[in-house]
């Protein structure tokens, strides 16, 4: 953590809010696109859409935010 302190000090606290907003936007876009296009008319579409959107916007499932 001490290595990251000088780097993190360069960013304003609003960056966290912006990141959170972008994650929310991504979740809404994925939900809308899957509902309107990819899974339109499919059985259990709402359940599938929710599961996919949650998976894609969960940082635990992406390589960009995993620790060592």
C-alpha positions as CSV (number, residue, x, y, z in Angstrom):
1,X,0.0,0.0,0.0
2,X,2.8,2.6,0.7
3,X,3.8,2.4,-2.9
4,X,0.3,3.5,-4.0
5,X,-0.1,6.4,-1.7
6,X,1.8,9.0,-3.8
7,X,-0.1,7.8,-6.9
8,X,-3.5,7.9,-5.3
9,X,-3.0,11.3,-3.8
10,X,-2.9,12.7,-7.4
11,X,-6.6,11.8,-7.9
12,X,-9.5,13.8,-6.6
13,X,-12.1,12.0,-4.4
14,X,-14.7,12.7,-7.2
15,X,-12.9,10.0,-9.3
16,X,-14.5,7.3,-7.1
17,X,-18.0,8.8,-7.7
18,X,-17.3,9.0,-11.5
19,X,-16.2,5.4,-11.5
20,X,-19.3,4.3,-9.6
21,X,-21.4,6.3,-12.1
22,X,-19.8,4.6,-15.1
23,X,-20.3,1.1,-13.5
24,X,-24.0,2.0,-13.1
25,X,-24.3,3.3,-16.6
26,X,-22.6,0.1,-17.9
27,X,-25.1,-2.0,-16.0
28,X,-28.1,-0.1,-17.4
29,X,-26.8,-0.3,-20.9
30,X,-26.1,-4.0,-20.8
31,X,-29.5,-4.6,-19.2
32,X,-31.3,-2.6,-21.9
33,X,-29.3,-4.1,-24.8
34,X,-29.8,-7.6,-23.7
35,X,-33.5,-7.1,-23.0
36,X,-34.2,-5.2,-26.3
37,X,-32.0,-7.2,-28.7
38,X,-30.0,-10.3,-27.7
39,X,-32.6,-12.0,-25.4
40,X,-35.8,-10.4,-26.7
41,X,-38.6,-12.9,-26.6
42,X,-36.6,-15.6,-24.8
43,X,-38.0,-17.5,-21.9
44,X,-36.8,-16.2,-18.5
45,X,-35.1,-13.3,-20.3
46,X,-35.4,-11.0,-17.2
47,X,-33.6,-13.5,-15.0
48,X,-30.9,-14.1,-17.6
49,X,-30.4,-10.4,-18.2
50,X,-30.0,-9.7,-14.5
51,X,-27.5,-12.5,-14.0
52,X,-25.4,-11.5,-17.1
53,X,-25.4,-7.7,-16.2
54,X,-24.5,-8.4,-12.6
55,X,-21.6,-10.7,-13.7
56,X,-20.2,-8.2,-16.2
57,X,-20.3,-5.3,-13.8
58,X,-18.8,-7.2,-10.8
59,X,-15.2,-6.3,-10.3
60,X,-14.5,-9.8,-8.9
61,X,-15.1,-11.2,-12.4
62,X,-12.7,-9.0,-14.3
63,X,-9.0,-9.1,-14.6
64,X,-8.5,-5.4,-14.4
65,X,-9.2,-5.2,-10.7
66,X,-7.8,-8.4,-9.2
67,X,-5.0,-8.5,-6.7
68,X,-1.8,-10.5,-7.2
